[in-house]
Amino acid sequence: MGQFDVEPSELRSAAKKIKDSVGKSDKVKLDELGKSSGDFGHGDAAKEFGQLMATWTQAVKSPMKEDGENSSAKLDENAESYERSERESQNHFTGPAVTAGPGY
């Protein structure tokens, strides 16, 4: 079995990059390209292009955005899981913290 070395900070960095990238999808205005499609010179072609751009806008802003957000959240969860596992494994070697109580 292979050995894995995971840095939670790298997972969080990747999650942030995905979030930033997904956030940029809000600025995508492909449907506006479709509205200015009169440059085609042919009404049917312009209409089809407009519908295509509207469809692509929905594809970018809904399922792709949701997938990106889910991926980012999963990376954050994995980072937390690795840190939690590391703390728990440390306790096996050092034992739980002992607080001084009353002396009997």
N, C-alpha and C positions, 0 to 999 in steps of 0.2 A: 504494500500500500504506500502511496506517495506521501511525502511530508508537505504540509501546508504551513506557510507563515503568513498570517494575515495581520495587517495593521489597521485597526479600527479607524484611524485618522484618514487612511487612504480610501476606505469605504465611504466615509463621510464626505471626503473631497469629491469622489465620483458622484455621490448623491447630489451634492450641491451643483455640480456641472450639469447634471441631468435636469435639475429643477430650473437652473438658469436657461438652459436650452428650451425647455418646455414653456417657460414664461415668454420667450420670444415668439412663440406661436400666436400669442394674442395680437401681435402686430402684423401678422400675415393677412393680406387683403387681396387674395386672389380673385374674390368675387368682384372687386373693383376693376380688375383687368377685363373681366367679362362684360362689365357695363360699358367700357370704352372700346368695345370690339367692332365698332363701325368701320374701323380701318380695313376690315376684310374685303369690303366692296361687294359682298354677297350676303344678303339678309339671313339666309338659312345657316350659312357657315358661322356668321356672327352669333346667331342664336345658340347654336350648338356649343360654340366656344364659351359663351356666357354660362351655359348650364354646366359645362365641364369645370369651369373655375369655381362656380358655386359649390359643386360636389366636392372638389378638392379642398375648399375652405372648410367644409364640414368634416372631412376626413382628418385634416390637420388639427382642427380645434376640438374634436371630441374624442374618438377612440385613441388616436395617437397621443394626444395630450394626457388622457387618462392612463394609458400604458406607461408613459414616461413618469408620471407622478407616482404610480404604483411601484415602478422599478426603483425610483429614488427612495421611497418609504421603506422598501424591502432592504436596500443597502443600509439605511440607518438602523433598522431593526437588527440586521446581522452584526453591525458594529457593536450595538448594545449587548447582543448575545455573546459575542467573543469576549467583551470586557467582563461580563458577569461570570462566564466560565473561567476566565483567568483568575478572578477574585476567589471563586469557589475552590479552584485547584490550589491556590495559595494557602487557603485555610487548612487543606489536608496536610500540608507540610509544616505549617507554623502553629496550627491549632487556632481555635477561636480566641478572640481577645478576652483576657481575664481581667475583671475589675476587682479591686480590693474590697472585700466585704468586712463585716465585723469579725474580729478574732475570737474564736471560742476556745 
